[in-house]
Amino acid sequence: MLIEQYLQVNEICHQEKKALSRYFFEREVALGALDETAILDKMERNLEVMEKAAADGLKGVDSFSGLSGGDAKRLLEYRSMGSPLGDSHYLEAAMNAVAINEVNASMGIICATPTAGSSGVVPGVLLAFRDRLKLDRRKQLDFLITSGGVGILIGNQASLSGAQGGCQAEVGSASAMAAAALVEAAGGTPLQSGHALAIALKNLLGLTCDPVASLVEVPCIKRNAIGAVNAIIAAEMALAGVESRIPVDEVIQAMGSIGRMMPVALRETALGGLAQTPTACRIMEMLQSKGHIDLKSL
Amino acid sequence: MTIFRSLFDIIGPVMVGPSSSHTAGAVRIGLASRSIFGEQPDKVDITLYGSFGHTYKGHGTDLALIAGLLGLSTESVEIRSAYQLADKAGMKVRINTSGEITEHPNTARLFMHKDNRSMSVTGISTGGGMIDLIEIDGFDVHVSCDEPVVLIFHRDRPGLIARVTHILADEKVNVSQMEVSRKARGETALMLIATDGEIPERALRGFELIEDVGTIVFLSALKRESDTV
């Protein structure tokens, strides 16, 4: 099978004067599994799951293991008191991303985007900007369609799995997906979306997957915040006319290549990095012996 | 290598967290085991290997497997209370971990019992909620549960496979994949047939009439998420 590349998609969009979301929507219709209405209905349902997860997370949830939780609520309270650094959509996106990933860790319902561990990034950005950019419901679904389409291109040219490519393949990919979609939502061109994708992904290249006690919590939840914020700054640069010196498909392939070179200890096995710090080892031991982590007795 | 085709391979599935491999995939292994067994077992011994064994408590892998055995879906919030639900349903569960090195790090073996019947199923969770059953009742198999499969337990003897495929040919059903495995020459064997489209009821009844055919199990495709909007 011919692997689709971003620059080919960009060329088609350019010639046919098409938005990325239109291209990826038509591509999905052509697969033949679902008709136009069914695709939009299914994406709508995914969006509703994302909205609910964000709202639940902001109320404050604890993880199933006991290791994490409540940080989205902290950010919300901090923000409503007035951050000394000024209110921003960056903070709002980070807060949403944390909220969704905390719901994931609490065994709540989420929509994997592209994975469960990185499920906060894309909706985190979308929910923070949909009012500011006056995105109607269909435009919000287009945001997810563009994100998903970009995810297909990244997944097939590199990887979307932490076990194969480290965190760069999960949060890195999610961030690149959100960056490309945000550029489109803000009125940028497919070429600018490509630069945003490349910039976002480059910024997170090399990110390892070394989760404490193998749980999808530390550092995953806060990584969702950085993935969301990184997507915004990449989109801003691209909209300003900043270009990635390395072409987008080469950046994607570099991510895949770095993933293959990454030691197994740093690819979701919890055998290295943060997962092998003295504190992480104590956490692991506590989880093994008690089945639950009591942060006070660490 | 996984090939991503649809937008919904990327945006989705909708699932109960925290992990598509350690939670959603585990629910599907439980669900598949339940349908192969044919009913809800009243006793289950679960052995977890590799990463499943090391991290099941934090990921709720045990809850997910039990939830699947009880027939819950990957997006049921009741997964959290699987032990209580199993209690209520009269299903006794024992969780064991094994240090034995398995080919795949996310391996679970479910040994199900009811009355005088027992059956084992071993499944691996390969990521994104995708699974592969690699053992059914002592037979080496490969079942992804993404397409419908018929399992025919039979005695190993010449001509039996031909009779089965003959019935399928008469019903104009095309076989997309077929696997045959046996314990020893002339002993029990297991035939797995995946087809394009559904197998008509008449064909299944036809299989039953073949001499030396034992249990027949029809395993429908397990969706990775429900299609309800």
Interface residues (C-beta under 8 A of the other chain):
Chain A: M1 F24 E28 L31 A33 I39 D41 K42 M43 E44 R45 N46 V49 S63 F64 S65 L67 V103 N104 A105 S106 M107 G108 I109 I110 C111 A112 T113 P114 T115 A116 G117 S119 V122 L144 I145 S147 G148 G149 G151 I152 G155 N156 L160 S161 A163 M177 A213 S214 L215 V216 E217 T269 A270 L287 Q288 G291 H292 I293
Chain B: T2 I3 F4 R5 S6 L7 F8 D9 I10 I11 G12 P13 V14 M15 V16 G17 P18 S19 S20 T23 A24 S51 H54 T55 K57 G58 H59 G60 L63 E75 V77 I79 R80 P105 G127 G128 G129 D227 V229
